[in-house]
């Protein structure tokens, strides 16, 4: 039977934010991650909510998916973002998590917007196109 933690995990609750990030980075320690979520969920959820609101999104299930996507981003490549995070001060993790969450949301909506215009998500076209030439965003050589 798997134990579910609802409150702070004593061993990890005493860690500073930087120490907790190091404990989670590249780790599969459920207790460290439970404390990470307990401590930073509000920061991530608020950043997702505010950024998605700017895009006109207020659907609770969609917001939940974007919050989950933020955690997936933090975990991808063996937690590369967390492992490469170098705090300048003890509370800098909060700003870092806000930026990661906002970028996840922006990337999601930019990708969706590109798909609506007929471009495949993740594929960029840098050459001159008629619309870029007309708008002056691209010089014709």
Phi and psi in radians as a Rosetta constraint file:
Dihedral C 1 N 2 CA 2 C 2 CIRCULARHARMONIC -1.580 0.35
Dihedral N 2 CA 2 C 2 N 3 CIRCULARHARMONIC 2.312 0.35
Dihedral C 2 N 3 CA 3 C 3 CIRCULARHARMONIC -1.466 0.35
Dihedral N 3 CA 3 C 3 N 4 CIRCULARHARMONIC 2.418 0.35
Dihedral C 3 N 4 CA 4 C 4 CIRCULARHARMONIC -1.872 0.35
Dihedral N 4 CA 4 C 4 N 5 CIRCULARHARMONIC 2.286 0.35
Dihedral C 4 N 5 CA 5 C 5 CIRCULARHARMONIC -1.728 0.35
Dihedral N 5 CA 5 C 5 N 6 CIRCULARHARMONIC 2.209 0.35
Dihedral C 5 N 6 CA 6 C 6 CIRCULARHARMONIC -1.855 0.35
Dihedral N 6 CA 6 C 6 N 7 CIRCULARHARMONIC -0.442 0.35
Dihedral C 6 N 7 CA 7 C 7 CIRCULARHARMONIC -1.989 0.35
Dihedral N 7 CA 7 C 7 N 8 CIRCULARHARMONIC -3.022 0.35
Dihedral C 7 N 8 CA 8 C 8 CIRCULARHARMONIC -1.098 0.35
Dihedral N 8 CA 8 C 8 N 9 CIRCULARHARMONIC 2.503 0.35
Dihedral C 8 N 9 CA 9 C 9 CIRCULARHARMONIC -1.558 0.35
Dihedral N 9 CA 9 C 9 N 10 CIRCULARHARMONIC 2.010 0.35
Dihedral C 9 N 10 CA 10 C 10 CIRCULARHARMONIC -0.821 0.35
Dihedral N 10 CA 10 C 10 N 11 CIRCULARHARMONIC -0.826 0.35
Dihedral C 10 N 11 CA 11 C 11 CIRCULARHARMONIC -1.071 0.35
Dihedral N 11 CA 11 C 11 N 12 CIRCULARHARMONIC -0.717 0.35
Dihedral C 11 N 12 CA 12 C 12 CIRCULARHARMONIC -1.578 0.35
Dihedral N 12 CA 12 C 12 N 13 CIRCULARHARMONIC -0.414 0.35
Dihedral C 12 N 13 CA 13 C 13 CIRCULARHARMONIC -1.110 0.35
Dihedral N 13 CA 13 C 13 N 14 CIRCULARHARMONIC -0.453 0.35
Dihedral C 13 N 14 CA 14 C 14 CIRCULARHARMONIC -1.449 0.35
Dihedral N 14 CA 14 C 14 N 15 CIRCULARHARMONIC -0.218 0.35
Dihedral C 14 N 15 CA 15 C 15 CIRCULARHARMONIC -1.287 0.35
Dihedral N 15 CA 15 C 15 N 16 CIRCULARHARMONIC 2.610 0.35
Dihedral C 15 N 16 CA 16 C 16 CIRCULARHARMONIC -1.227 0.35
Dihedral N 16 CA 16 C 16 N 17 CIRCULARHARMONIC 2.913 0.35
Dihedral C 16 N 17 CA 17 C 17 CIRCULARHARMONIC -1.021 0.35
Dihedral N 17 CA 17 C 17 N 18 CIRCULARHARMONIC -0.761 0.35
Dihedral C 17 N 18 CA 18 C 18 CIRCULARHARMONIC -1.106 0.35
Dihedral N 18 CA 18 C 18 N 19 CIRCULARHARMONIC -0.727 0.35
Dihedral C 18 N 19 CA 19 C 19 CIRCULARHARMONIC -1.138 0.35
Dihedral N 19 CA 19 C 19 N 20 CIRCULARHARMONIC -0.682 0.35
Dihedral C 19 N 20 CA 20 C 20 CIRCULARHARMONIC -1.145 0.35
Dihedral N 20 CA 20 C 20 N 21 CIRCULARHARMONIC -0.734 0.35
Dihedral C 20 N 21 CA 21 C 21 CIRCULARHARMONIC -1.053 0.35
Dihedral N 21 CA 21 C 21 N 22 CIRCULARHARMONIC -0.760 0.35
Dihedral C 21 N 22 CA 22 C 22 CIRCULARHARMONIC -1.115 0.35
Dihedral N 22 CA 22 C 22 N 23 CIRCULARHARMONIC -0.628 0.35
Dihedral C 22 N 23 CA 23 C 23 CIRCULARHARMONIC -1.177 0.35
Dihedral N 23 CA 23 C 23 N 24 CIRCULARHARMONIC -0.562 0.35
Dihedral C 23 N 24 CA 24 C 24 CIRCULARHARMONIC -1.505 0.35
Dihedral N 24 CA 24 C 24 N 25 CIRCULARHARMONIC -0.539 0.35
Dihedral C 24 N 25 CA 25 C 25 CIRCULARHARMONIC -1.037 0.35
Dihedral N 25 CA 25 C 25 N 26 CIRCULARHARMONIC 1.987 0.35
Dihedral C 25 N 26 CA 26 C 26 CIRCULARHARMONIC 1.280 0.35
Dihedral N 26 CA 26 C 26 N 27 CIRCULARHARMONIC 0.198 0.35
Dihedral C 26 N 27 CA 27 C 27 CIRCULARHARMONIC -1.864 0.35
Dihedral N 27 CA 27 C 27 N 28 CIRCULARHARMONIC 2.671 0.35
Dihedral C 27 N 28 CA 28 C 28 CIRCULARHARMONIC -1.952 0.35
Dihedral N 28 CA 28 C 28 N 29 CIRCULARHARMONIC 0.370 0.35
Dihedral C 28 N 29 CA 29 C 29 CIRCULARHARMONIC -1.266 0.35
Dihedral N 29 CA 29 C 29 N 30 CIRCULARHARMONIC 1.861 0.35
Dihedral C 29 N 30 CA 30 C 30 CIRCULARHARMONIC -1.012 0.35
Dihedral N 30 CA 30 C 30 N 31 CIRCULARHARMONIC -0.641 0.35
Dihedral C 30 N 31 CA 31 C 31 CIRCULARHARMONIC -1.224 0.35
Dihedral N 31 CA 31 C 31 N 32 CIRCULARHARMONIC -0.699 0.35
Dihedral C 31 N 32 CA 32 C 32 CIRCULARHARMONIC -1.117 0.35
Dihedral N 32 CA 32 C 32 N 33 CIRCULARHARMONIC -0.761 0.35
Dihedral C 32 N 33 CA 33 C 33 CIRCULARHARMONIC -1.183 0.35
Dihedral N 33 CA 33 C 33 N 34 CIRCULARHARMONIC -0.597 0.35
Dihedral C 33 N 34 CA 34 C 34 CIRCULARHARMONIC -1.085 0.35
Dihedral N 34 CA 34 C 34 N 35 CIRCULARHARMONIC -0.722 0.35
Dihedral C 34 N 35 CA 35 C 35 CIRCULARHARMONIC -1.207 0.35
Dihedral N 35 CA 35 C 35 N 36 CIRCULARHARMONIC -0.671 0.35
Dihedral C 35 N 36 CA 36 C 36 CIRCULARHARMONIC -1.017 0.35
Dihedral N 36 CA 36 C 36 N 37 CIRCULARHARMONIC -0.841 0.35
Dihedral C 36 N 37 CA 37 C 37 CIRCULARHARMONIC -1.133 0.35
Dihedral N 37 CA 37 C 37 N 38 CIRCULARHARMONIC -0.775 0.35
Dihedral C 37 N 38 CA 38 C 38 CIRCULARHARMONIC -1.032 0.35
Dihedral N 38 CA 38 C 38 N 39 CIRCULARHARMONIC -0.720 0.35
Dihedral C 38 N 39 CA 39 C 39 CIRCULARHARMONIC -1.392 0.35
Dihedral N 39 CA 39 C 39 N 40 CIRCULARHARMONIC -0.612 0.35
Dihedral C 39 N 40 CA 40 C 40 CIRCULARHARMONIC -1.986 0.35
Dihedral N 40 CA 40 C 40 N 41 CIRCULARHARMONIC -0.003 0.35
Dihedral C 40 N 41 CA 41 C 41 CIRCULARHARMONIC -0.996 0.35
Dihedral N 41 CA 41 C 41 N 42 CIRCULARHARMONIC -0.774 0.35
Dihedral C 41 N 42 CA 42 C 42 CIRCULARHARMONIC -1.110 0.35
Dihedral N 42 CA 42 C 42 N 43 CIRCULARHARMONIC -0.716 0.35
Dihedral C 42 N 43 CA 43 C 43 CIRCULARHARMONIC -1.086 0.35
Dihedral N 43 CA 43 C 43 N 44 CIRCULARHARMONIC -0.837 0.35
Dihedral C 43 N 44 CA 44 C 44 CIRCULARHARMONIC -1.162 0.35
Dihedral N 44 CA 44 C 44 N 45 CIRCULARHARMONIC -0.818 0.35
Dihedral C 44 N 45 CA 45 C 45 CIRCULARHARMONIC -1.095 0.35
Dihedral N 45 CA 45 C 45 N 46 CIRCULARHARMONIC -0.715 0.35
Dihedral C 45 N 46 CA 46 C 46 CIRCULARHARMONIC -1.142 0.35
Dihedral N 46 CA 46 C 46 N 47 CIRCULARHARMONIC -0.746 0.35
Dihedral C 46 N 47 CA 47 C 47 CIRCULARHARMONIC -1.108 0.35
Dihedral N 47 CA 47 C 47 N 48 CIRCULARHARMONIC -0.722 0.35
Dihedral C 47 N 48 CA 48 C 48 CIRCULARHARMONIC -1.113 0.35
Dihedral N 48 CA 48 C 48 N 49 CIRCULARHARMONIC -0.833 0.35
Dihedral C 48 N 49 CA 49 C 49 CIRCULARHARMONIC -1.024 0.35
Dihedral N 49 CA 49 C 49 N 50 CIRCULARHARMONIC -0.861 0.35
Dihedral C 49 N 50 CA 50 C 50 CIRCULARHARMONIC -1.117 0.35
Dihedral N 50 CA 50 C 50 N 51 CIRCULARHARMONIC -0.749 0.35
Dihedral C 50 N 51 CA 51 C 51 CIRCULARHARMONIC -1.220 0.35
Dihedral N 51 CA 51 C 51 N 52 CIRCULARHARMONIC -0.737 0.35
Dihedral C 51 N 52 CA 52 C 52 CIRCULARHARMONIC -1.142 0.35
Dihedral N 52 CA 52 C 52 N 53 CIRCULARHARMONIC -0.609 0.35
Dihedral C 52 N 53 CA 53 C 53 CIRCULARHARMONIC -1.061 0.35
Dihedral N 53 CA 53 C 53 N 54 CIRCULARHARMONIC -0.655 0.35
Dihedral C 53 N 54 CA 54 C 54 CIRCULARHARMONIC -1.103 0.35
Dihedral N 54 CA 54 C 54 N 55 CIRCULARHARMONIC -0.491 0.35
Dihedral C 54 N 55 CA 55 C 55 CIRCULARHARMONIC -1.549 0.35
Dihedral N 55 CA 55 C 55 N 56 CIRCULARHARMONIC -0.005 0.35
Dihedral C 55 N 56 CA 56 C 56 CIRCULARHARMONIC 1.491 0.35
Dihedral N 56 CA 56 C 56 N 57 CIRCULARHARMONIC 0.271 0.35
Dihedral C 56 N 57 CA 57 C 57 CIRCULARHARMONIC -1.746 0.35
Dihedral N 57 CA 57 C 57 N 58 CIRCULARHARMONIC 2.221 0.35
Dihedral C 57 N 58 CA 58 C 58 CIRCULARHARMONIC -2.376 0.35
Dihedral N 58 CA 58 C 58 N 59 CIRCULARHARMONIC 0.162 0.35
Dihedral C 58 N 59 CA 59 C 59 CIRCULARHARMONIC -1.225 0.35
Dihedral N 59 CA 59 C 59 N 60 CIRCULARHARMONIC 2.102 0.35
Dihedral C 59 N 60 CA 60 C 60 CIRCULARHARMONIC -0.987 0.35
Dihedral N 60 CA 60 C 60 N 61 CIRCULARHARMONIC -0.804 0.35
Dihedral C 60 N 61 CA 61 C 61 CIRCULARHARMONIC -1.081 0.35
Dihedral N 61 CA 61 C 61 N 62 CIRCULARHARMONIC -0.653 0.35
Dihedral C 61 N 62 CA 62 C 62 CIRCULARHARMONIC -1.177 0.35
Dihedral N 62 CA 62 C 62 N 63 CIRCULARHARMONIC -0.726 0.35
Dihedral C 62 N 63 CA 63 C 63 CIRCULARHARMONIC -1.091 0.35
Dihedral N 63 CA 63 C 63 N 64 CIRCULARHARMONIC -0.730 0.35
Dihedral C 63 N 64 CA 64 C 64 CIRCULARHARMONIC -1.051 0.35
Dihedral N 64 CA 64 C 64 N 65 CIRCULARHARMONIC -0.701 0.35
Dihedral C 64 N 65 CA 65 C 65 CIRCULARHARMONIC -1.110 0.35
Dihedral N 65 CA 65 C 65 N 66 CIRCULARHARMONIC -0.702 0.35
Dihedral C 65 N 66 CA 66 C 66 CIRCULARHARMONIC -1.196 0.35
Dihedral N 66 CA 66 C 66 N 67 CIRCULARHARMONIC -0.606 0.35
Dihedral C 66 N 67 CA 67 C 67 CIRCULARHARMONIC -1.125 0.35
Dihedral N 67 CA 67 C 67 N 68 CIRCULARHARMONIC -0.780 0.35
Dihedral C 67 N 68 CA 68 C 68 CIRCULARHARMONIC -1.089 0.35
Dihedral N 68 CA 68 C 68 N 69 CIRCULARHARMONIC -0.709 0.35
Dihedral C 68 N 69 CA 69 C 69 CIRCULARHARMONIC -1.060 0.35
Dihedral N 69 CA 69 C 69 N 70 CIRCULARHARMONIC -0.598 0.35
Dihedral C 69 N 70 CA 70 C 70 CIRCULARHARMONIC -1.132 0.35
Dihedral N 70 CA 70 C 70 N 71 CIRCULARHARMONIC -0.764 0.35
Dihedral C 70 N 71 CA 71 C 71 CIRCULARHARMONIC -1.119 0.35
Dihedral N 71 CA 71 C 71 N 72 CIRCULARHARMONIC -0.677 0.35
Dihedral C 71 N 72 CA 72 C 72 CIRCULARHARMONIC -1.099 0.35
Dihedral N 72 CA 72 C 72 N 73 CIRCULARHARMONIC -0.697 0.35
Dihedral C 72 N 73 CA 73 C 73 CIRCULARHARMONIC -1.080 0.35
Dihedral N 73 CA 73 C 73 N 74 CIRCULARHARMONIC -0.719 0.35
Dihedral C 73 N 74 CA 74 C 74 CIRCULARHARMONIC -1.163 0.35
Dihedral N 74 CA 74 C 74 N 75 CIRCULARHARMONIC -0.490 0.35
Dihedral C 74 N 75 CA 75 C 75 CIRCULARHARMONIC -1.613 0.35
Dihedral N 75 CA 75 C 75 N 76 CIRCULARHARMONIC -0.317 0.35
Dihedral C 75 N 76 CA 76 C 76 CIRCULARHARMONIC -1.140 0.35
Dihedral N 76 CA 76 C 76 N 77 CIRCULARHARMONIC 2.668 0.35
Dihedral C 76 N 77 CA 77 C 77 CIRCULARHARMONIC 0.945 0.35
Dihedral N 77 CA 77 C 77 N 78 CIRCULARHARMONIC 0.821 0.35
Dihedral C 77 N 78 CA 78 C 78 CIRCULARHARMONIC 0.984 0.35
Dihedral N 78 CA 78 C 78 N 79 CIRCULARHARMONIC 0.777 0.35
Dihedral C 78 N 79 CA 79 C 79 CIRCULARHARMONIC 1.059 0.35
Dihedral N 79 CA 79 C 79 N 80 CIRCULARHARMONIC 0.711 0.35
Dihedral C 79 N 80 CA 80 C 80 CIRCULARHARMONIC -0.958 0.35
Dihedral N 80 CA 80 C 80 N 81 CIRCULARHARMONIC -0.753 0.35
Dihedral C 80 N 81 CA 81 C 81 CIRCULARHARMONIC -1.052 0.35
Dihedral N 81 CA 81 C 81 N 82 CIRCULARHARMONIC -0.769 0.35
Dihedral C 81 N 82 CA 82 C 82 CIRCULARHARMONIC -1.218 0.35
Dihedral N 82 CA 82 C 82 N 83 CIRCULARHARMONIC -0.672 0.35
Dihedral C 82 N 83 CA 83 C 83 CIRCULARHARMONIC -1.165 0.35
Dihedral N 83 CA 83 C 83 N 84 CIRCULARHARMONIC -0.554 0.35
Dihedral C 83 N 84 CA 84 C 84 CIRCULARHARMONIC -1.584 0.35
Dihedral N 84 CA 84 C 84 N 85 CIRCULARHARMONIC -0.105 0.35
Dihedral C 84 N 85 CA 85 C 85 CIRCULARHARMONIC -1.176 0.35
Dihedral N 85 CA 85 C 85 N 86 CIRCULARHARMONIC 2.215 0.35
Dihedral C 85 N 86 CA 86 C 86 CIRCULARHARMONIC -2.123 0.35
Dihedral N 86 CA 86 C 86 N 87 CIRCULARHARMONIC 1.792 0.35
Dihedral C 86 N 87 CA 87 C 87 CIRCULARHARMONIC -1.189 0.35
Dihedral N 87 CA 87 C 87 N 88 CIRCULARHARMONIC 2.413 0.35
Dihedral C 87 N 88 CA 88 C 88 CIRCULARHARMONIC -1.553 0.35
Dihedral N 88 CA 88 C 88 N 89 CIRCULARHARMONIC -0.442 0.35
Dihedral C 88 N 89 CA 89 C 89 CIRCULARHARMONIC -2.663 0.35
Dihedral N 89 CA 89 C 89 N 90 CIRCULARHARMONIC 2.952 0.35
Dihedral C 89 N 90 CA 90 C 90 CIRCULARHARMONIC -1.014 0.35
Dihedral N 90 CA 90 C 90 N 91 CIRCULARHARMONIC -0.618 0.35
Dihedral C 90 N 91 CA 91 C 91 CIRCULARHARMONIC -1.665 0.35
Dihedral N 91 CA 91 C 91 N 92 CIRCULARHARMONIC 0.122 0.35
Dihedral C 91 N 92 CA 92 C 92 CIRCULARHARMONIC -1.176 0.35
Dihedral N 92 CA 92 C 92 N 93 CIRCULARHARMONIC -0.307 0.35
Dihedral C 92 N 93 CA 93 C 93 CIRCULARHARMONIC -1.064 0.35
Dihedral N 93 CA 93 C 93 N 94 CIRCULARHARMONIC -0.558 0.35
Dihedral C 93 N 94 CA 94 C 94 CIRCULARHARMONIC -1.118 0.35
Dihedral N 94 CA 94 C 94 N 95 CIRCULARHARMONIC -0.802 0.35
Dihedral C 94 N 95 CA 95 C 95 CIRCULARHARMONIC -1.126 0.35
Dihedral N 95 CA 95 C 95 N 96 CIRCULARHARMONIC -0.718 0.35
Dihedral C 95 N 96 CA 96 C 96 CIRCULARHARMONIC -1.038 0.35
Dihedral N 96 CA 96 C 96 N 97 CIRCULARHARMONIC -0.815 0.35
Dihedral C 96 N 97 CA 97 C 97 CIRCULARHARMONIC -1.157 0.35
Dihedral N 97 CA 97 C 97 N 98 CIRCULARHARMONIC -0.619 0.35
Dihedral C 97 N 98 CA 98 C 98 CIRCULARHARMONIC -1.104 0.35
Dihedral N 98 CA 98 C 98 N 99 CIRCULARHARMONIC -0.736 0.35
Dihedral C 98 N 99 CA 99 C 99 CIRCULARHARMONIC -1.162 0.35
Dihedral N 99 CA 99 C 99 N 100 CIRCULARHARMONIC -0.772 0.35
Dihedral C 99 N 100 CA 100 C 100 CIRCULARHARMONIC -1.056 0.35
Dihedral N 100 CA 100 C 100 N 101 CIRCULARHARMONIC -0.829 0.35
Dihedral C 100 N 101 CA 101 C 101 CIRCULARHARMONIC -1.087 0.35
Dihedral N 101 CA 101 C 101 N 102 CIRCULARHARMONIC -0.787 0.35
Dihedral C 101 N 102 CA 102 C 102 CIRCULARHARMONIC -1.090 0.35
Dihedral N 102 CA 102 C 102 N 103 CIRCULARHARMONIC -0.720 0.35
Dihedral C 102 N 103 CA 103 C 103 CIRCULARHARMONIC -1.127 0.35
Dihedral N 103 CA 103 C 103 N 104 CIRCULARHARMONIC -0.672 0.35
Dihedral C 103 N 104 CA 104 C 104 CIRCULARHARMONIC -1.042 0.35
Dihedral N 104 CA 104 C 104 N 105 CIRCULARHARMONIC -0.785 0.35
Dihedral C 104 N 105 CA 105 C 105 CIRCULARHARMONIC -1.162 0.35
Dihedral N 105 CA 105 C 105 N 106 CIRCULARHARMONIC -0.840 0.35
Dihedral C 105 N 106 CA 106 C 106 CIRCULARHARMONIC -1.022 0.35
Dihedral N 106 CA 106 C 106 N 107 CIRCULARHARMONIC -0.803 0.35
Dihedral C 106 N 107 CA 107 C 107 CIRCULARHARMONIC -1.047 0.35
Dihedral N 107 CA 107 C 107 N 108 CIRCULARHARMONIC -0.708 0.35
Dihedral C 107 N 108 CA 108 C 108 CIRCULARHARMONIC -1.065 0.35
Dihedral N 108 CA 108 C 108 N 109 CIRCULARHARMONIC -0.866 0.35
Dihedral C 108 N 109 CA 109 C 109 CIRCULARHARMONIC -1.291 0.35
Dihedral N 109 CA 109 C 109 N 110 CIRCULARHARMONIC -0.577 0.35
Dihedral C 109 N 110 CA 110 C 110 CIRCULARHARMONIC -1.148 0.35
Dihedral N 110 CA 110 C 110 N 111 CIRCULARHARMONIC -0.708 0.35
Dihedral C 110 N 111 CA 111 C 111 CIRCULARHARMONIC -1.124 0.35
Dihedral N 111 CA 111 C 111 N 112 CIRCULARHARMONIC -0.757 0.35
Dihedral C 111 N 112 CA 112 C 112 CIRCULARHARMONIC -1.113 0.35
Dihedral N 112 CA 112 C 112 N 113 CIRCULARHARMONIC -0.686 0.35
Dihedral C 112 N 113 CA 113 C 113 CIRCULARHARMONIC -1.158 0.35
Dihedral N 113 CA 113 C 113 N 114 CIRCULARHARMONIC -0.721 0.35
Dihedral C 113 N 114 CA 114 C 114 CIRCULARHARMONIC -1.120 0.35
Dihedral N 114 CA 114 C 114 N 115 CIRCULARHARMONIC -0.672 0.35
Dihedral C 114 N 115 CA 115 C 115 CIRCULARHARMONIC -1.128 0.35
Dihedral N 115 CA 115 C 115 N 116 CIRCULARHARMONIC -0.636 0.35
Dihedral C 115 N 116 CA 116 C 116 CIRCULARHARMONIC -1.147 0.35
Dihedral N 116 CA 116 C 116 N 117 CIRCULARHARMONIC -0.552 0.35
Dihedral C 116 N 117 CA 117 C 117 CIRCULARHARMONIC -1.480 0.35
Dihedral N 117 CA 117 C 117 N 118 CIRCULARHARMONIC 0.027 0.35
Dihedral C 117 N 118 CA 118 C 118 CIRCULARHARMONIC 1.666 0.35
Dihedral N 118 CA 118 C 118 N 119 CIRCULARHARMONIC 0.021 0.35
Dihedral C 118 N 119 CA 119 C 119 CIRCULARHARMONIC -1.589 0.35
Dihedral N 119 CA 119 C 119 N 120 CIRCULARHARMONIC 2.600 0.35
Dihedral C 119 N 120 CA 120 C 120 CIRCULARHARMONIC -1.365 0.35
Dihedral N 120 CA 120 C 120 N 121 CIRCULARHARMONIC 2.380 0.35
Dihedral C 120 N 121 CA 121 C 121 CIRCULARHARMONIC -1.000 0.35
Dihedral N 121 CA 121 C 121 N 122 CIRCULARHARMONIC 2.466 0.35
Dihedral C 121 N 122 CA 122 C 122 CIRCULARHARMONIC 1.463 0.35
Dihedral N 122 CA 122 C 122 N 123 CIRCULARHARMONIC -0.124 0.35
Dihedral C 122 N 123 CA 123 C 123 CIRCULARHARMONIC -1.878 0.35
Dihedral N 123 CA 123 C 123 N 124 CIRCULARHARMONIC 2.165 0.35
Dihedral C 123 N 124 CA 124 C 124 CIRCULARHARMONIC -1.879 0.35
Dihedral N 124 CA 124 C 124 N 125 CIRCULARHARMONIC 2.514 0.35
Dihedral C 124 N 125 CA 125 C 125 CIRCULARHARMONIC -2.031 0.35
Dihedral N 125 CA 125 C 125 N 126 CIRCULARHARMONIC 2.021 0.35
Dihedral C 125 N 126 CA 126 C 126 CIRCULARHARMONIC -1.781 0.35
Dihedral N 126 CA 126 C 126 N 127 CIRCULARHARMONIC -0.208 0.35
Dihedral C 126 N 127 CA 127 C 127 CIRCULARHARMONIC -1.312 0.35
Dihedral N 127 CA 127 C 127 N 128 CIRCULARHARMONIC 3.021 0.35
Dihedral C 127 N 128 CA 128 C 128 CIRCULARHARMONIC -1.201 0.35
Dihedral N 128 CA 128 C 128 N 129 CIRCULARHARMONIC 2.337 0.35
Dihedral C 128 N 129 CA 129 C 129 CIRCULARHARMONIC -2.191 0.35
Dihedral N 129 CA 129 C 129 N 130 CIRCULARHARMONIC 2.760 0.35
Dihedral C 129 N 130 CA 130 C 130 CIRCULARHARMONIC -0.946 0.35
Dihedral N 130 CA 130 C 130 N 131 CIRCULARHARMONIC -0.720 0.35
Dihedral C 130 N 131 CA 131 C 131 CIRCULARHARMONIC -1.186 0.35
Dihedral N 131 CA 131 C 131 N 132 CIRCULARHARMONIC -0.594 0.35
Dihedral C 131 N 132 CA 132 C 132 CIRCULARHARMONIC -1.251 0.35
Dihedral N 132 CA 132 C 132 N 133 CIRCULARHARMONIC -0.662 0.35
Dihedral C 132 N 133 CA 133 C 133 CIRCULARHARMONIC -1.143 0.35
Dihedral N 133 CA 133 C 133 N 134 CIRCULARHARMONIC -0.737 0.35
Dihedral C 133 N 134 CA 134 C 134 CIRCULARHARMONIC -1.127 0.35
Dihedral N 134 CA 134 C 134 N 135 CIRCULARHARMONIC -0.697 0.35
Dihedral C 134 N 135 CA 135 C 135 CIRCULARHARMONIC -1.403 0.35
Dihedral N 135 CA 135 C 135 N 136 CIRCULARHARMONIC -0.155 0.35
Dihedral C 135 N 136 CA 136 C 136 CIRCULARHARMONIC 1.434 0.35
Dihedral N 136 CA 136 C 136 N 137 CIRCULARHARMONIC 0.122 0.35
Dihedral C 136 N 137 CA 137 C 137 CIRCULARHARMONIC -1.374 0.35
Dihedral N 137 CA 137 C 137 N 138 CIRCULARHARMONIC -0.179 0.35
Dihedral C 137 N 138 CA 138 C 138 CIRCULARHARMONIC -2.463 0.35
Dihedral N 138 CA 138 C 138 N 139 CIRCULARHARMONIC 2.259 0.35
Dihedral C 138 N 139 CA 139 C 139 CIRCULARHARMONIC -1.479 0.35
Dihedral N 139 CA 139 C 139 N 140 CIRCULARHARMONIC 2.471 0.35
Dihedral C 139 N 140 CA 140 C 140 CIRCULARHARMONIC -1.528 0.35
Dihedral N 140 CA 140 C 140 N 141 CIRCULARHARMONIC 2.288 0.35
